[in-house]
Amino acid sequence: MIKRTPVYNLPLSERPSMQFIERIAGLMDSRFQLPGTRFRFGLDPIIGLIPVVGDVAGFAVSGALILYMIRFGASRELVFKMLGNAVLDATIGSIPLIGWVFDASYKANKRNIRLLKEHYHEGKHQGSGTGMLITVALILLVLLVLLIWGLVALSRWLIGLFQ
C-alpha cells in the first residue's frame, strides 16, 4: 500500500490548485447578483427550472466536482459530507418552486469547496467516515419504514373510501 502525505502537510507550493473547482462552484452557485441586493445565485437554480433534466445536470456537475476533489486526496469522511450536500441539494432542489428557492440559497458546491479547504489547510474531516455512513444508513432505514407505514395507511384509507 502506498502511503501518501496528507495534503495539509505539504508545502503550499506543492498543494493542488483549487482554482478550477472554485470557478465551477462559483458559476453553479454564485455567479450572478440580484440587482439592488447582496443576494447571489448561479446556474444551478436556473437550470433547475427545467424539470428533471436541470436537476440531473446540477447533480452531475456536483458529482464531477466531488470526483475531482477525490483525485486530490479528499478523505472518505470528507467525501461522505460532500455527497450529503450534493444529494440534499438534488433531492430538495427537485421539488417545484421550493426547490428553486433552496437551490438559490443552499449553494452545495460552495459548501463543498469550504469543506475541502478546511481539509487541505486545517487537516479537518480526516478519517474513514464509517460512523457517518452508519448514521446515514440508519436514517434511511427509518425513513423507509415510515414511507412503508405511510403507504399502508394510505392504502387502507383508500380501500375504506371505496367500500
C-alpha positions as CSV (number, residue, x, y, z in Angstrom):
1,M,0.0,0.0,0.0
2,I,1.3,3.4,-1.0
3,K,1.5,6.0,1.9
4,R,0.6,9.5,0.8
5,T,1.5,12.6,2.7
6,P,-1.7,14.4,3.7
7,V,-2.3,17.5,1.6
8,Y,-2.3,19.8,4.6
9,N,1.2,18.6,5.5
10,L,2.6,19.5,2.1
11,P,4.3,22.9,1.5
12,L,1.9,25.4,-0.1
13,S,3.8,25.3,-3.4
14,E,3.1,21.5,-3.7
15,R,-0.6,21.7,-2.8
16,P,-3.0,21.2,-5.7
17,S,-4.6,24.3,-7.1
18,M,-8.3,24.7,-6.4
19,Q,-8.9,27.5,-9.0
20,F,-10.7,25.2,-11.4
21,I,-13.2,23.8,-8.9
22,E,-13.7,27.2,-7.3
23,R,-14.6,28.7,-10.7
24,I,-17.0,25.9,-11.5
25,A,-18.6,26.1,-8.0
26,G,-18.9,29.9,-8.3
27,L,-20.5,29.5,-11.7
28,M,-23.0,27.0,-10.3
29,D,-23.8,28.8,-7.0
30,S,-22.9,32.5,-7.0
31,R,-22.1,33.9,-10.4
32,F,-24.9,36.4,-10.7
33,Q,-26.2,39.0,-8.3
34,L,-29.8,40.1,-7.9
35,P,-29.8,43.9,-8.7
36,G,-30.1,46.1,-5.7
37,T,-29.3,43.3,-3.2
38,R,-26.4,41.3,-2.0
39,F,-28.1,38.0,-2.9
40,R,-26.1,35.9,-5.3
41,F,-27.1,32.8,-7.3
42,G,-25.6,30.7,-10.0
43,L,-26.6,28.4,-12.9
44,D,-27.8,25.7,-10.5
45,P,-31.2,27.3,-9.7
46,I,-31.6,28.5,-13.3
47,I,-31.0,25.1,-14.9
48,G,-33.1,23.6,-12.1
49,L,-36.1,25.3,-13.7
50,I,-36.0,22.6,-16.4
51,P,-37.9,19.7,-14.9
52,V,-35.8,16.6,-14.3
53,V,-33.0,17.5,-16.8
54,G,-31.9,20.6,-14.9
55,D,-31.8,18.7,-11.5
56,V,-29.9,15.8,-13.1
57,A,-27.4,18.2,-14.7
58,G,-26.8,20.1,-11.5
59,F,-26.2,16.9,-9.6
60,A,-23.9,15.7,-12.4
61,V,-21.8,18.8,-12.1
62,S,-21.7,18.4,-8.3
63,G,-20.7,14.8,-8.7
64,A,-17.9,15.7,-11.2
65,L,-16.6,18.3,-8.7
66,I,-16.5,15.6,-5.9
67,L,-14.7,13.2,-8.2
68,Y,-12.2,15.9,-9.0
69,M,-11.7,16.6,-5.2
70,I,-11.2,12.8,-4.6
71,R,-8.3,12.9,-7.1
72,F,-6.6,15.4,-4.8
73,G,-6.8,13.4,-1.7
74,A,-10.1,14.1,-0.1
75,S,-10.6,11.7,2.9
76,R,-13.6,9.3,2.9
77,E,-15.2,11.2,5.7
78,L,-14.9,14.4,3.6
79,V,-16.4,12.6,0.5
80,F,-19.4,11.5,2.5
81,K,-20.0,15.0,3.8
82,M,-19.7,16.4,0.2
83,L,-22.0,13.7,-1.2
84,G,-24.5,14.5,1.6
85,N,-24.5,18.2,0.4
86,A,-25.0,17.2,-3.2
87,V,-27.7,14.7,-2.5
88,L,-29.6,17.1,-0.3
89,D,-29.3,19.8,-3.0
90,A,-30.5,17.5,-5.7
91,T,-33.4,16.0,-3.6
92,I,-34.9,19.2,-2.2
93,G,-33.9,21.1,-5.4
94,S,-36.2,18.7,-7.4
95,I,-39.3,19.9,-5.6
96,P,-41.1,22.5,-7.8
97,L,-40.9,26.1,-6.5
98,I,-39.5,25.2,-3.1
99,G,-36.5,23.5,-4.8
100,W,-35.7,26.6,-6.8
101,V,-35.5,28.8,-3.7
102,F,-33.5,26.0,-1.9
103,D,-31.1,25.8,-4.9
104,A,-30.6,29.5,-4.9
105,S,-29.8,29.7,-1.2
106,Y,-28.2,26.4,-0.2
107,K,-25.2,26.5,-2.5
108,A,-24.0,22.9,-2.1
109,N,-20.9,23.3,-4.3
110,K,-19.6,26.3,-2.3
111,R,-20.2,24.3,0.9
112,N,-18.1,21.5,-0.6
113,I,-15.3,23.9,-1.5
114,R,-15.3,25.2,2.1
115,L,-15.1,21.6,3.4
116,L,-12.3,20.9,1.0
117,K,-10.4,24.0,2.1
118,E,-10.8,23.0,5.7
119,H,-9.5,19.6,4.8
120,Y,-6.5,20.9,2.9
121,H,-5.4,23.8,5.0
122,E,-6.5,22.8,8.5
123,G,-6.5,19.0,8.4
124,K,-10.2,18.7,9.3
125,H,-12.6,16.0,8.2
126,Q,-10.0,13.2,8.4
127,G,-11.0,9.6,8.8
128,S,-12.9,6.8,7.4
129,G,-16.4,8.3,7.8
130,T,-17.7,4.9,8.9
131,G,-19.7,6.4,11.8
132,M,-21.3,8.9,9.4
133,L,-22.1,6.1,6.9
134,I,-23.8,4.0,9.7
135,T,-25.8,7.1,10.8
136,V,-27.0,7.8,7.3
137,A,-27.9,4.1,6.8
138,L,-30.0,4.2,10.0
139,I,-31.7,7.4,9.0
140,L,-32.5,5.9,5.6
141,L,-33.8,2.8,7.2
142,V,-36.1,4.8,9.5
143,L,-37.4,6.8,6.5
144,L,-38.0,3.7,4.6
145,V,-40.0,2.2,7.4
146,L,-42.0,5.4,7.8
147,L,-42.6,5.5,4.0
148,I,-43.9,1.9,4.0
149,W,-46.1,2.6,7.0
150,G,-47.5,5.7,5.3
151,L,-48.2,3.8,2.1
152,V,-50.0,1.1,4.1
153,A,-52.1,3.7,6.0
154,L,-52.9,5.5,2.7
155,S,-53.9,2.2,1.0
156,R,-56.2,1.3,3.9
157,W,-57.8,4.7,3.8
158,L,-58.4,4.5,0.1
159,I,-59.8,1.0,0.3
160,G,-62.2,2.3,3.1
161,L,-63.4,5.0,0.7
162,F,-64.4,2.5,-1.9
163,Q,-66.2,0.1,0.4
